[in-house]
Amino acid sequence: MANERKDIHGMQETDDFSVLAKSIRKIDSFFKEETAKAVNRNLTARNWLIGFYLFEYEQHGNDRAKYGTHLLKSLAEELNSPSMSAGNLKMYRRFYQEFPMLASPIKDYISERNDIDSILPAQIGQLLLGQFGSNENNCLGTTIHSIGQSAIGQLNEDTIFRRIPYTHLTMLFPIHDPLKRMFYELECVKGTWSAKELKRQIDTNYYERTALSASPEKMSAHIQQQAEHLTLSEVVKSPHVYEFLGLKERDVVEETDLEQAIMDHLQDYLLELGQGFCFEARQKRLLIDDEYFYCDLVFYHRVLKCHVIIELKSHKFSYADLAQLNMYVAYYRKNMMLPDDNPPVGILLCTEVGREQVEYATAGMDQQLFVSRYLLQLPPKKELTQWLNNKIKEFETNNTVKI
């Protein structure tokens, strides 16, 4: 038994090292989890408030006509922050529109902070603190009044705010059926689902399958038993949290050892070719339909005057991968291409033991004008295939990331 004694404060002390280690571990775990929860609540509150203010400005701003449809783009340029891009601002506005009932818990949450008046415009602060007049013709008054009429079933707005991370909430945007959305909210809270799990269940029509099931309770129990749960690591590595905290985006994306090893060398390999490749980004994040996607490697080719987007997949070639790359190419063509640029091109490298395939994504291009020119300047498919084969063999021989 451990030797225990009373100290001068009346607390029991122990010389049991295992008890000491266990206590410190519990304290460390508790405060890390509380910090993660606080970050998520701050993120949710911030984004909802930004969305609210954007919506109100578009409705009542004195000089709103000056900016018109270019409001978000102009505001993004003025704010000049990765988390305040035009795409993100659009997402925040939609967040407010999809979850107006969160005004109540957000009001309570920020009311605890003494410096609220210094961070919020007076009009919004008055609304959230319940000080705004009861004029029914005023949009601000109507917004807070209508919250009590929002039918959200058994899951109240405070539970949504405190128990469902912002990343998860953005995945519910496309669900317009109130009952279906409430179903996924309940399942998220009940099972503490990870974001990947929520996406998987939505994509596999869990709600519809449950409705058709002879025993919904048994099906729910089975799904919850097999579900991937939210962990501290996943909370911290959420792209929204990384963006909020200003951390490096690359650390958000998980890669297999093989992909990581080849990617490290591919970047250097292309730059060493001396054919005009200029490195621009790795794991370049694109926001498309309120969802983040990541381009493995992005170069700008100074000779071709175009972006070159490279995707690496550690499996056999599939048309789904090519479709994804074509989506990236189309995004760059619409949003990133300058007037004097040529259309972007994508290169897909797929790997499997003993097999490989290299594809150039040229969909939508003027075939006669661009393809032959691109093939002349880009590394030949045969050369890329041989290089990829060699790297796979080196990786398998060394059985380590450092190939």
Number of C-alpha atoms within 10 A of each C-alpha: 4 10 9 12 12 10 9 7 6 8 10 11 13 13 11 12 10 9 12 12 11 11 12 12 11 11 11 11 13 11 11 14 16 12 14 18 19 13 18 25 20 18 20 23 21 16 24 26 22 19 23 21 20 22 18 15 14 16 11 11 13 9 10 13 11 10 13 11 11 11 18 19 16 15 16 18 13 10 11 11 11 12 19 22 19 19 17 19 21 18 22 26 20 21 25 21 15 18 17 19 25 23 23 18 19 23 16 13 17 17 15 9 9 8 10 14 13 9 8 14 11 12 12 18 19 15 17 23 15 14 12 16 11 13 10 11 8 11 13 20 17 13 15 19 13 11 16 12 8 13 13 17 11 10 14 14 21 17 15 22 23 18 17 23 25 24 19 19 18 16 15 19 17 11 14 10 9 12 14 15 17 19 17 20 22 17 17 23 15 11 19 19 23 21 22 15 19 23 15 14 16 17 10 11 11 19 20 11 12 15 10 10 12 10 10 14 11 12 15 16 12 11 15 17 11 11 18 17 18 17 13 15 10 15 21 20 18 20 21 22 23 18 18 18 13 12 13 10 19 16 13 19 14 10 14 10 15 21 20 17 18 21 19 13 13 19 18 11 13 18 14 11 11 9 15 18 23 17 17 14 15 18 17 16 17 16 15 12 10 18 12 12 15 17 19 21 21 21 21 18 20 13 11 20 16 23 26 23 27 24 23 21 19 19 15 15 19 11 8 9 17 19 13 15 23 23 16 24 26 20 16 20 19 12 8 15 17 13 6 8 14 16 23 27 26 24 22 20 24 22 21 14 12 9 14 20 19 19 14 20 22 20 14 11 14 10 11 8 9 15 15 10 12 17 12 9 14 20 14 12 16 11 11 19 19 11 14 21 19 11 18 22 14 15 18 13 10 10 12 12 15 14 17
